[in-house]
């Protein structure tokens, strides 16, 4: 199942302004970072404007007692948020109509109290301005309809759809004091919210909105651990909670928008400066939720080597500016810039220095253009890795299979093939041609016809020599030219997470590619080179990073070939698509079916998470989830009950 992952093949599959504040500013949006504040100014990208601070801790940071995340149950909310359980869109259909009242307390002893009205008009203007700063598709201008004094408090009346935006200001600092904002019930009493999920949602939403600069389209996540509100909630007091915080915040960000287009248009720059980051694991989800990012600031962290940045190796294809200044890698690896520039093909500026011109980027795009037309719009590639592999693979299979096996396959590579004798034949053919499968049947691993476990295992080939031998036992072939006869192919490629990392650095695996090819070939006479019979084929190949010293940058992890009678190429022609779908309904046996409420994207994430928790292979994790109808909790329970009986190959090799 293709999905979003991290890291990539070998050199492939293995920063937003650097804003600095030495102290918090009152009633201003300041930089609040993920660990101790780091002094020094880094290269800047885009505009830099302050963001309103959240609730200020009194004296030193308060303990977690009384905080939103002070209990194990509340911390678990972040985990659920990271899995997509928090709904953030402020749907008007779910809100009551009319105006609601809020009570504003603890405001009288403010710096504007010398004004004739005691600072009331300034308070109301501030509330409207801050509540109107929303990071969502439904941004709107908040207007307070009415206000009245009630003792030392102020009661305001606002439209129901604006209540949530104002309640998020509870505890924010205005004119030197922390203002209290509470909802009133029908009898005029203060309504206290005990829903931990709502509190956590509002806290995460508040962090995002305080740190968003709409003019610069910038999310400033610098110095997160110094953020008073996050200190108050003890978010970074434990590794468990800290690791869940950023993914949960990304989910909240995603759900704040009605569409991916709205989200990408609103956020084009991100700063992660001054966060004591030594790798990208905690913040890796940024590339999943903001893949179109143009400006990224990673300055003043603890990156020492490229391996600590490789999770974003195949991400951010539109990255224009990157800041890495203030990291140890500048001294530890003098050549790091060369590699970084190769990683991001559209990068113009690195650490404030121009590394490419517009002309160079245009030439690179032209040079990296796919050299053969593809019969599919679903083709993910980076740096031409898949294109190069497909070209070399088809040529090698036709000319020198032993050399092909040595180049791309190793002792952990798997290969199997199967003959499909019942596949549809070419509809244009006047009569059915005999199959003549004698050269294939011996090692065919058609699981519908081969049920004995021993036979199935015997027909799965592992290792360079075994694969080379079985390759050479198959009839010689001649595939159509990729450039001249592209209409005879359908080729797709998807990023494949969880590919085993042979270096052992990542237990959860790295990113590779899943390549699917549908096409045809001619069987040719080994002596004369003349065509004997035309066949159709389907081939699925998973490639991943090779180990240092290998003849290729990528290795074949798994290769599955299906050979069938010639079925023509009409299915690949868009002009004939309608005819084929009406006369020959497509086979849906292999289309994944999910229960209501579970999407393909959710299923992919469940597979990845189950694999991380259990160390099972992708295949076993998927099978486990399918058996419990994609109920993640039941899948974990099922694994615990049978893990002692699972074979060794059910787990990712250590």
C-alpha positions in Angstrom: 0.0 0.0 0.0 1.7 3.2 -1.0 1.7 5.9 1.6 3.4 8.7 3.1 6.6 7.9 4.7 10.0 9.2 5.3 13.5 8.6 4.1 14.4 7.2 0.7 16.7 5.1 -1.5 20.3 5.7 -0.8 21.3 9.1 -1.5 17.7 9.2 -2.5 15.6 6.6 -0.8 18.2 6.7 3.1 15.2 26.6 6.0 10.7 31.0 6.7 12.2 33.3 8.7 14.6 32.5 11.5 12.8 34.6 14.0 14.6 35.4 17.2 13.4 36.9 20.5 15.5 37.0 23.6 12.5 37.6 25.8 8.7 37.5 25.6 7.0 40.7 24.5 3.7 41.6 26.1 0.7 41.7 23.9 2.9 40.7 20.9 3.4 37.5 18.9 6.9 36.4 19.9 9.1 33.4 19.1 8.5 30.7 21.6 10.8 27.6 21.0 11.0 23.8 21.6 13.7 23.9 24.2 16.0 26.4 25.7 16.2 29.7 23.8 19.2 29.9 21.5 20.7 33.3 20.9 21.8 34.5 17.6 20.2 35.6 14.4 19.8 33.3 11.4 19.2 34.0 7.8 15.7 35.1 7.2 13.1 34.1 4.7 9.9 36.0 4.1 8.3 38.5 6.5 8.8 38.4 10.2 6.0 39.8 12.3 5.1 39.1 15.9 2.4 36.7 17.0 0.3 37.1 20.2 1.6 35.2 23.1 -0.6 32.7 24.9 -1.2 32.5 28.6 1.9 33.6 30.4 3.2 31.4 33.2 3.4 33.1 36.5 7.0 33.1 37.6 8.5 29.8 36.6 6.5 27.4 34.5 3.7 25.8 36.4 3.7 22.1 37.1 1.5 19.9 35.0 -1.0 19.7 37.9 -4.2 21.3 36.6 -2.9 21.5 33.0 -4.8 20.1 30.0 -2.3 17.3 29.5 -1.6 16.5 33.2 -3.1 13.0 33.1 -2.3 9.9 31.1 -5.8 10.0 29.6 -5.5 13.6 28.5 -2.1 12.9 27.0 -3.7 10.1 25.0 -5.8 12.7 23.4 -2.8 13.9 21.5 -2.2 10.4 20.2 -5.8 10.3 19.0 -5.4 13.7 17.5 -2.3 12.5 15.6 -4.4 9.7 14.2 -7.1 12.1 13.0 -9.7 11.9 15.8 -10.0 15.7 16.3 -12.5 17.5 14.1 -11.5 21.1 13.6 -13.7 22.6 11.0 -16.1 25.1 12.5 -19.1 23.9 10.7 -22.0 26.4 10.7 -24.5 23.5 10.5 -23.5 22.2 13.9 -23.8 25.6 15.6 -26.9 27.2 17.0 -28.2 30.3 15.5 -28.3 33.8 17.1 -26.0 35.4 19.6 -24.4 33.9 22.7 -22.9 35.7 25.7 -19.4 35.4 27.1 -18.0 36.7 30.3 -14.7 38.6 30.3 -13.0 38.6 33.7 -9.7 39.7 35.3 -9.3 42.7 33.0 -9.6 45.8 35.1 -6.0 46.0 36.4 -4.6 46.6 33.0 -2.1 49.1 31.6 -4.9 51.0 29.9 -7.0 51.4 33.1 -6.1 55.2 33.2 -8.3 55.7 30.1 -11.7 57.3 30.7 -13.4 53.9 30.1 -10.9 52.0 32.1 -9.5 50.4 28.9 -12.8 48.7 27.9 -12.8 49.9 24.3 -9.2 48.8 23.9 -10.2 45.4 25.3 -13.1 44.9 23.0 -11.0 46.0 20.0 -8.3 43.5 21.0 -10.8 40.7 21.4 -12.2 41.3 17.9 -8.8 41.6 16.3 -7.4 38.4 17.9 -10.5 36.3 17.4 -10.5 37.3 13.7 -7.0 35.8 13.3 -8.1 32.3 12.3 -6.1 29.7 10.4 -8.8 28.1 8.4 -10.8 28.2 5.2 -13.6 29.9 7.2 -11.7 33.0 8.3 -14.1 35.8 9.1 -14.1 39.2 10.9 -15.4 38.9 14.4 -17.6 41.7 15.6 -18.9 42.0 19.2 -22.6 42.9 18.9 -23.2 44.2 22.5 -21.3 44.6 25.7 -22.3 45.5 29.2 -20.5 45.7 32.6 -21.4 43.2 35.3 -19.5 44.3 38.4 -15.8 44.0 37.6 -16.6 41.7 34.6 -17.8 42.5 31.1 -20.4 40.5 29.3 -20.3 40.5 25.5 -22.7 39.2 22.9 -21.4 37.6 19.7 -22.7 35.4 16.9 -22.7 31.7 17.8 -20.1 30.9 15.0 -17.6 33.2 16.7 -17.8 31.8 20.2 -15.0 29.2 19.6 -12.6 31.8 18.3 -13.1 34.0 21.4 -13.0 31.1 23.8 -9.5 30.3 22.5 -8.4 33.7 23.9 -9.0 32.5 27.5 -5.7 33.1 29.4 -4.2 35.3 26.7 -2.2 38.3 27.8 -3.7 41.7 27.1 -2.2 45.0 28.4 -0.1 43.1 31.0 -2.7 40.8 32.4 -4.1 37.3 31.5 -7.7 37.8 30.5 -10.3 35.2 31.3 -13.0 34.4 28.6 -15.8 32.0 29.6 -19.1 31.1 28.0 -22.4 31.9 29.9 -25.2 29.5 30.3 -28.9 30.5 29.8 -29.2 31.4 33.6 -26.2 33.7 33.4 -23.7 31.3 35.1 -20.3 30.5 33.8 -20.1 27.3 31.8 -17.0 25.3 32.6 -15.8 22.9 29.9 -14.7 19.5 31.2 -14.3 17.9 27.8 -10.5 17.1 27.6 -10.7 16.6 23.9 -12.2 20.1 23.3 -9.6 21.7 25.6 -6.7 20.0 23.8 -8.2 20.9 20.4 -8.5 24.5 21.4 -5.0 24.5 22.8 -3.5 23.2 19.6 -5.6 25.5 17.5 -4.5 28.4 19.6 -0.9 27.6 19.2 -1.3 27.5 15.4 -3.2 30.8 15.3 -0.8 32.6 17.6 2.1 31.5 15.5 0.6 32.2 12.1 1.5 35.3 10.1 -1.1 35.7 7.4 0.8 38.3 5.4 3.9 36.2 5.1 1.9 32.9 5.0 4.3 31.8 7.7 3.9 29.3 10.6 6.5 30.2 13.1 7.3 27.0 15.2 10.6 28.3 16.5 11.5 27.8 20.2 8.3 25.8 20.9 9.6 24.6 24.3 9.7 28.2 25.5 6.1 28.8 24.7 4.4 29.8 28.0 1.1 27.9 27.1 3.0 24.8 26.2 5.0 25.0 29.3 1.9 25.4 31.3 0.4 22.3 29.7 3.7 20.4 30.3 3.7 19.3 26.7 7.5 18.7 26.7 7.8 17.3 30.2 7.9 13.7 28.8 9.2 12.2 25.6 5.9 10.4 25.0 3.8 13.6 25.1 6.4 15.6 23.2 6.5 13.1 20.4 2.7 13.3 19.9 2.4 17.0 20.1 3.6 18.0 16.6 1.8 15.3 14.6 -1.4 16.2 16.5 -0.9 19.8 15.7 -0.5 19.0 12.0 -3.8 17.1 12.0 -5.5 20.1 13.6 -4.0 22.3 10.9 -5.2 20.0 8.2 -8.7 19.8 9.5 -9.0 23.6 9.8 -9.2 23.8 6.0 -11.9 22.7 3.6 -9.5 21.6 1.0 -5.8 20.8 0.4 -5.7 23.8 -2.0 -6.8 26.2 0.7 -4.2 24.8 3.2 -1.3 25.0 0.7 -2.3 28.5 -0.3 -2.4 29.7 3.3 0.9 28.2 4.5 3.9 28.5 2.3 6.6 29.0 4.9 7.5 27.3 8.1 10.2 28.0 10.7 11.4 25.3 13.0 14.4 27.3 14.2 15.9 27.1 17.7 14.2 23.8 18.7 17.2 21.7 19.7 16.3 19.2 16.9 18.9 16.5 16.4 16.8 14.7 13.7 13.4 15.0 12.0 11.5 12.2 13.6 9.4 14.4 15.9 8.5 16.9 13.1 8.5 14.5 10.1 4.7 14.9 9.6 5.3 18.4 8.3 6.2 16.9 4.9 3.0 14.9 4.9 0.6 17.8 5.6 2.5 20.7 3.9 4.2 19.0 0.9 4.0 22.2 -1.2 6.1 24.2 1.2 8.3 26.8 -0.5 10.3 28.2 2.5 11.7 26.2 5.4 13.9 27.4 8.3 15.8 24.7 10.3 18.5 27.0 11.7 20.1 26.8 15.1 19.3 23.2 15.8 21.6 20.2 16.3 21.8 18.5 12.9 25.3 17.1 12.6 25.0 14.9 9.5 22.9 14.3 6.4 21.4 11.1 7.8 19.6 13.2 10.3 17.8 15.1 7.5 17.2 12.2 5.1 13.6 11.8 6.1 12.8 14.8 3.9 15.1 13.6 1.1 12.1 13.1 -1.3 9.9 15.8 0.1 9.1 19.4 -0.6 9.4 19.3 -4.3 8.7 23.0 -4.6 11.1 24.1 -1.8 12.6 27.5 -2.9 14.5 28.6 0.2 16.1 26.5 3.0 18.0 27.8 6.1 20.3 25.4 7.9 22.7 27.9 9.4 23.7 27.5 13.0 23.8 23.7 12.8 26.9 21.6 13.5 26.7 20.1 10.0 28.2 23.3 8.6 31.5 22.4 10.2 31.1 18.6 10.4 30.4 18.1 6.7 31.9 20.8 4.4 30.2 19.2 1.4 26.7 19.0 2.8 25.5 21.9 0.7 26.2 20.0 -2.5 24.0 17.1 -1.4 21.2 19.3 -0.1 21.1 21.1 -3.5 20.7 17.7 -5.2 17.9 16.7 -2.8 15.7 19.7 -3.7 15.6 20.3 -7.5 13.9 23.7 -7.2 16.0 25.1 -4.4 17.2 28.6 -5.2 18.6 29.8 -1.9 20.5 27.9 0.8 21.4 29.8 4.0 20.7 33.1 2.3 23.0 32.3 -0.6 21.7 31.8 -4.2 22.5 28.3 -5.4 20.5 28.3 -8.6 19.2 30.8 -11.1 15.8 30.6 -12.8 17.5 29.5 -16.0 19.3 26.6 -14.2 16.1 25.4 -12.6 14.4 25.5 -16.0 17.2 23.5 -17.6 17.2 21.0 -14.7 13.5 20.5 -15.1 13.9 20.0 -18.9 16.8 17.6 -18.4 15.0 15.6 -15.8 11.8 15.3 -17.9 10.6 11.7 -18.3 12.2 10.5 -21.5 9.3 8.3 -22.5 5.6 9.0 -22.5 3.7 7.3 -19.6 0.3 5.8 -20.0 -0.7 6.8 -16.5 -1.1 10.1 -14.5 -0.2 8.2 -11.3 3.6 8.4 -11.4 5.6 9.5 -8.4 9.3 9.9 -9.0 12.2 11.9 -7.6 15.4 12.7 -9.3 14.5 10.3 -12.1 15.1 7.2 -9.9 12.1 5.3 -11.2 12.5 6.3 -14.8 16.2 5.2 -14.9 15.3 2.0 -13.2 12.5 1.1 -15.6 14.6 1.9 -18.6 17.6 -0.2 -17.4 15.4 -3.0 -16.1 13.5 -3.6 -19.4 16.7 -3.4 -21.4 18.6 -5.7 -19.1 15.8 -8.3 -19.0 15.9 -8.5 -22.8 19.7 -8.5 -23.2 21.6 -9.8 -20.1 19.5 -11.1 -17.2 22.5 -12.3 -15.2 24.0 -8.8 -15.2 20.6 -7.4 -14.3 20.3 -9.8 -11.3 23.8 -8.8 -10.1 23.1 -5.1 -10.5 19.7 -4.8 -8.8 19.1 -7.9 -6.7 20.9 -9.1 -3.5 20.7 -11.9 -1.1 17.5 -10.6 0.5 15.6 -9.9 -2.8 12.6 -12.0 -3.6 11.2 -12.9 -7.0 8.3 -15.1 -8.2 6.2 -15.4 -11.3 2.8 -16.9 -12.1 1.0 -17.9 -15.3 -2.5 -16.6 -15.6 -4.1 -18.9 -18.2 -7.6 -17.5 -17.8 -6.9 -13.8 -18.5 -8.9 -12.1 -21.3 -7.5 -12.4 -24.8 -7.0 -9.7 -27.3 -10.5 -8.6 -28.4 -9.2 -7.7 -31.8 -7.9 -11.2 -32.5 -10.0 -13.3 -34.9 -9.4 -16.5 -33.0 -7.9 -17.5 -29.7 -4.2 -18.5 -29.8 -3.0 -21.6 -28.0 -1.3 -20.8 -24.7 1.7 -23.1 -24.9 2.8 -22.6 -21.3 5.3 -25.4 -21.1 8.3 -23.2 -20.5 6.6 -21.5 -17.6 4.5 -24.0 -15.7 7.3 -25.7 -13.7 8.0 -22.7 -11.5 4.7 -20.8 -11.8 3.5 -19.7 -8.3 -0.1 -19.1 -9.1 -1.5 -19.1 -5.6 -5.0 -20.0 -6.8 -3.7 -23.2 -8.3 -0.7 -24.0 -6.0 -2.1 -24.6 -2.5 0.6 -26.8 -1.0 2.8 -24.8 1.4 5.9 -26.6 0.2 5.3 -25.9 -3.4 4.6 -22.3 -2.7 7.8 -21.9 -0.8 9.8 -23.7 -3.4 8.6 -21.4 -6.1 9.6 -18.2 -4.2 13.2 -17.4 -5.2 15.5 -15.4 -3.0 19.0 -14.1 -3.6 21.0 -13.0 -6.6 22.0 -16.4 -7.9 18.6 -18.1 -7.5 16.9 -15.2 -9.2 19.5 -15.2 -12.0 19.0 -18.9 -12.6 15.2 -18.6 -12.8 15.5 -15.5 -15.1 17.7 -17.5 -17.5 15.3 -20.4 -17.5 12.5 -18.3 -18.9 12.2 -17.8 -22.7 14.1 -14.9 -24.2 12.1 -11.7 -24.7 11.9 -8.5 -26.6 9.8 -5.7 -25.1 8.5 -2.7 -27.1 10.7 0.4 -27.2 9.6 2.6 -24.3 9.9 5.8 -26.3 8.7 4.8 -29.7 5.9 2.4 -28.5 4.8 4.0 -25.3 1.1 3.2 -26.0 1.8 -0.5 -25.4 2.6 0.2 -21.7 0.8 1.3 -18.6 3.4 2.3 -15.9 2.7 3.6 -12.4 4.9 4.4 -9.5 4.1 5.3 -5.9 6.3 6.1 -2.8 6.4 2.9 -0.7 7.0 3.4 3.0 8.3 0.7 5.4 10.9 -0.8 3.0 13.5 -2.7 5.1 16.6 -0.6 5.9 19.5 -3.0 5.4 21.8 -0.6 7.2 19.8 -1.2 10.4 19.4 2.5 11.2 15.6 2.6 10.9 13.6 -0.3 12.5 10.4 1.1 10.9 12.0 1.0 7.5 12.6 3.7 4.9 11.0 5.0 1.7 11.2 3.2 -1.6 9.0 3.0 -4.7 6.3 0.5 -5.8 6.4 0.3 -9.5 3.7 -1.5 -11.5 4.1 -2.2 -15.2 1.5 -3.6 -17.6 2.5 -4.3 -21.1 3.6 -6.9 -23.6 6.6 -8.7 -25.0 7.6 -11.0 -27.8 9.1 -14.4 -27.0 12.0 -14.7 -29.4 14.0 -17.6 -30.8 17.4 -17.7 -29.0 19.1 -18.7 -32.3 17.5 -16.6 -34.9 16.1 -13.7 -32.8 12.8 -14.0 -34.6 9.5 -13.5 -32.7 7.7 -16.7 -31.8 4.7 -15.6 -29.7 3.3 -12.4 -28.2 2.5 -12.3 -24.5 1.0 -9.7 -22.0 2.5 -9.2 -18.6 1.9 -7.4 -15.3 4.9 -6.8 -13.0 5.0 -5.2 -9.6 8.5 -4.3 -8.3 9.3 -2.7 -5.0 12.7 -0.9 -4.9 14.5 0.6 -2.0 17.9 1.9 -1.0 20.9 -0.3 -1.5 23.8 -0.6 1.0 27.1 1.3 0.5 29.3 -0.5 -2.1 26.5 -1.9 -4.1 26.6 -1.6 -7.9 23.4 0.4 -7.9 21.9 3.1 -5.7 18.7 1.1 -5.4 17.9 -2.6 -4.9 14.9 -4.7 -5.8 13.2 -5.7 -2.6 10.4 -7.8 -4.2 9.6 -8.6 -7.8 6.3 -10.3 -8.8 5.7 -11.1 -12.5 2.4 -12.3 -14.0 2.5 -13.7 -17.6 -0.7 -14.1 -19.6 -2.0 -14.6 -23.1 -1.7 -11.5 -25.2 -4.6 -9.2 -24.3 -3.9 -6.2 -26.5 -3.2 -2.6 -25.5 -6.7 -1.2 -26.0 -7.1 -0.8 -22.2 -4.3 1.7 -22.1 -5.8 3.9 -24.8 -8.0 6.6 -23.3 -10.1 6.7 -26.6 -11.2 3.1 -26.0 -11.6 3.3 -22.2 -15.4 3.6 -22.3 -15.8 0.6 -24.7 -13.7 -1.6 -22.4 -15.5 -0.7 -19.3 -18.9 -1.5 -20.9 -18.0 -4.7 -22.7 -15.5 -6.1 -20.2 -16.1 -5.0 -16.6 -12.7 -4.6 -14.8 -11.7 -7.2 -12.3 -12.1 -5.7 -8.9 -10.7 -8.6 -6.9 -7.6 -6.7 -6.0 -9.2 -3.4 -5.2 -9.1 -2.9 -1.4 -12.4 -2.7 0.3 -12.8 -0.8 3.5 -15.7 -0.5 6.0 -17.7 2.7 6.2 -15.7 5.6 7.6 -12.2 4.1 6.7 -10.5 5.7 3.7 -7.5 4.4 1.8 -5.4 7.1 3.4 -6.6 6.1 6.9 -5.9 2.4 6.0 -2.4 3.2 4.9 -1.6 5.1 8.1 -3.0 2.2 10.2 -0.8 -0.3 8.4 2.3 1.9 9.0 1.4 2.5 12.7 0.7 -1.2 13.3 4.0 -2.1 11.6 5.8 0.3 13.9 4.2 -1.1 17.0 4.6 -4.7 16.2 7.6 -4.8 13.8 5.6 -7.0 11.4 6.2 -6.7 7.7 3.8 -4.5 5.7 2.1 -7.6 4.3 1.4 -9.2 7.7 0.3 -5.9 9.2 -2.2 -5.4 6.3 -3.5 -9.0 6.7 -3.9 -8.5 10.4 -6.0 -5.3 9.9 -8.1 -6.9 7.2 -9.0 -9.8 9.5 -10.5 -7.4 12.1 -12.2 -5.2 9.5 -9.7 -2.4 9.9 -10.3 -1.9 13.7 -6.9 -0.8 14.9 -7.4 -1.6 18.6 -8.6 -5.1 17.7 -5.6 -5.6 15.4 -3.2 -4.9 18.2 -5.1 -7.3 20.4 -5.1 -10.0 17.7 -1.3 -9.5 17.2 -0.6 -9.9 21.0 -2.6 -13.1 21.1 -0.8 -14.8 18.1 2.6 -13.2 18.0 4.3 -16.2 19.6 3.1 -18.4 16.7 4.0 -16.1 13.8 6.9 -17.3 11.6 10.2 -15.4 11.5 9.4 -13.9 8.1 6.4 -12.1 9.6 8.7 -9.6 11.1 11.1 -7.0 9.7 14.6 -8.3 9.8 16.7 -6.8 12.6 
